[in-house]
Amino acid sequence: MQSNATLVVIGAGIVGCSTTYHLAKLGWKNIVVVEQGPLFATGGSTSHAPGLVFQTNSSKTMTKLAQYTIELYSQLSTDEGPAFYPVGGVEVAYTQERMAELQRKLGWAKSWGVEGACLLTPAEVKAKVPLVDETKVLGGYFVATDGIAKALRAAEAMANHAKEAGAAEFYGHTTVMDIEVVDGRVKAVVTDNGRIETDRVLVCAGIWGPRIGRMVGEVIPLTPVQHQYVKTGAIAQLAGMTEEVTYPMVRHQDHAMYFRQHGDCWGIGSYQHDPLLVDPDNILPYAEAPVMPSVRPFTEEHFDPAWESAKELFPALDGAELTYKINGMFSFTPDGGSVVGESTKAKGFWVAEAVWVTHGGGVGKIVSELMTTGVPSLDIHEMDINRFSDVCKSADYIVRAGAQQYDEVYDIIHPLDQQTHSRELRVSPFHPRLQELGAQFIFSAGWERPQWFESNANLLEQYAIPKRQGWEAKNWSPIQGAEHCATRAKAALYDLTPFAKFELTGPGVVDYLQHLCANDIDKPVGKVIYTAMLDANGGIMCDLTVSRLGTEKYWVVTGGSVHGHDLAWMRSHLPEDGSVRIADVSSSYCCVGLWGPKAPEILQAVTQTDVSKPTFKFFTNQHLYIGNIPVLAVRVSYVGEEGWEIYAPTECGLKLWDTLWAAGQPYGLIAAGLGAFETLRLEKGFLLWGSDIHTEYDPYEAGLGFAVKPNKGDFIGKDALLQRKEYASRQLCFLTLDDPTAVVMGKEPVLADGKVLGYVTSAGYGYSLGRCIAYAYLPLSYAASGTSVTVDYFGKSLAATVVEKLL
């Protein structure tokens, strides 16, 4: 075995082989891939995965990864045959709710550019898959470009390419014993066949990943879960079928099942059982396992109901023998997404975990780009390794979350459905008061956040809020609209404690932030700067505010859900000379938003500092006292009304709330939740990172050019950004639906002239405007104010108009 390497890849399953293949294409050399099992049936989940590749996903990123994966696998083969069979995929509906969900999926397919997608009648389902009893289904969803992957063939073919290119060597039956870390950097990988000196490690170990992560102190938040898969003996209706697969694969999500052909046999996968969780530490290494280590003994009692469901949909299975039966393990994370990126625990320790065969080709490409240039070709915040807060990394949390993800994997999930476990992990100091006001909480990054307050139900007597029904009415209350209107009319308090707050100090802090930020942050003490931080390609990596508190002291404030993401980005660019220090002070300070036309009067009532506009200007900050409480007041507003973000020591939080609450009662002050927060920002044209802006978009096309200062000097992404500006082809547009009663939710396709122009990035009802608002990136030729388009919502075309401004 080699004693040194540019990179050591741990795991020769589909992800390890895919990443090595793509790195080879990018010119990497001296890669060593180690695998505890044999090559390439390694004993992990790749070895037993049935290979169904369904592209359509609510996530654009996951859909694009699946699309690329199909493109890649279609080019691969071994002596045993091709690595992909493009037979198509069908999803059937037993209920009207599922049929509506398939309409929604067709909308995603249009939004994300999935080819060959359409809805089917029961007879058309039968024509695609003759084994189906069409009387049992209401219809189906078909994607002609879906298909079956042969994961082991794909892995072997990609490994062979990397070897033939002289880029990598693969070693089977080699177990990693330790990873040496010196001064926070990877130094070597120790295996049972020798030590390999290297400064980069990539973990693609699947269900063994958490054990590898612990070698450097990194928590890889996944839990292995047993999943049942069986194959029948020969089926009379398939007699004479010699090709491995001819018919489309089938998903029967109402009964949590999927199916695929195996020649003259039928394969059945079932989620129709309680989650069967496995401790990663209780999975034997390949050398010690009596059979494939990712397979557990089949449990008949869990499969009995699924077998009845299978025979109901496919009567030809009645009387068939089950000749192959396994409980095969694979990984579930707390939110169902993959875990990708470089660890903050050890420089050079990279992770690509919890990746299914469906996305294996795409994830390998993305990881190779990250490791080579730092800039992936897709936005990958949904799989960012840094997205989980510490309270979401405990063993108990990971297990409970993984169980819920498994249990709901085929459920119809509403965007506002909530997790049912591990609640009240993080609460603000205002929490007792929020509870007293009847807050309806949602869970975000470990935080309990109020969506609306039942105590505001009486506001419905003052404000007429349009009624809703169906999908858009789920997890919604008209009280949200009333809180929205009350904020615009008087004033409201918003709990903003989950905001991430970073204190940056040191003699190099100005140069450091100027290098990171697109806006000019070298402003006088007391100024607040709105800015983006860009990646090398000019895409928006972070979206935040920077407040100058001293000549060598700044506060950076960003959203609670991107806390880890933004902090990791800033830390990765710290100068090595120690001239800049970052302190995460998020838990040290609470925050309340006081906004509305009455906000200045309320604040003035509890402070001796003059907070009038001439003295306390917009986008400035001041230290002052509210009663006896020292606070930092920042005059910014995400809701588009007068007011402040007010930061105070966490231990003073309850007193701060009570002081402002008492002062605000004569002015009609209310508490308001995230529902109003979201629709208020939509009316004012304020953008949300992760939806309206992220690394695939740049500030100019997002309408944020005012926050870019190219003349200030060099900054990350500047040259690429200016080039993108020169060749711009799209623009973020504001749309309003022509029907004042219509509502859309986001991710719907936007069409005109018979073609898909883009998709809705954010949407919500503008209660002050009297109609629904939708944001979408549109080609420049359709971006002019007054342009008519349609938004496809559950198969219904809703007329919409591009507008220059909202409120």
Beta strands, then each sheet from edge to edge (+ up, - down):
strand 1: 7-10
strand 2: 31-34
strand 3: 52-53
strand 4: 77-78
strand 5: 81-82
strand 6: 84-85
strand 7: 89-93
strand 8: 117-120
strand 9: 139-143
strand 10: 147-149
strand 11: 168-171
strand 12: 176-182
strand 13: 185-191
strand 14: 194-197
strand 15: 201-203
strand 16: 223-232
strand 17: 249-252
strand 18: 257-262
strand 19: 265-270
strand 20: 276-277
strand 21: 295-296
strand 22: 322-332
strand 23: 339-342
strand 24: 349-353
strand 25: 439-444
strand 26: 447-453
strand 27: 492-495
strand 28: 500-505
strand 29: 528-534
strand 30: 540-550
strand 31: 553-558
strand 32: 581-584
strand 33: 589-595
strand 34: 621-626
strand 35: 629-634
strand 36: 643-649
strand 37: 670-671
strand 38: 730-737
strand 39: 749-752
strand 40: 755-766
strand 41: 771-779
strand 42: 788-793
strand 43: 796-803
sheet 1: 11+ 2+ 1+ 15+ 24+ 23-
sheet 2: 3+ 10- 6+
sheet 3: 4+ 5-
sheet 4: 8+ 9- 7+ 17+ 18- 19+ 16- 20+
sheet 5: 8+ 9- 7+ 17+ 18- 19+ 16- 22+ 21-
sheet 6: 12+ 13- 14+
sheet 7: 25+ 26-
sheet 8: 34+ 35- 36+ 33- 27+ 37+
sheet 9: 29+ 30- 31+ 28- 32+
sheet 10: 38+ 41- 40+ 39- 42+ 43- 38+
end
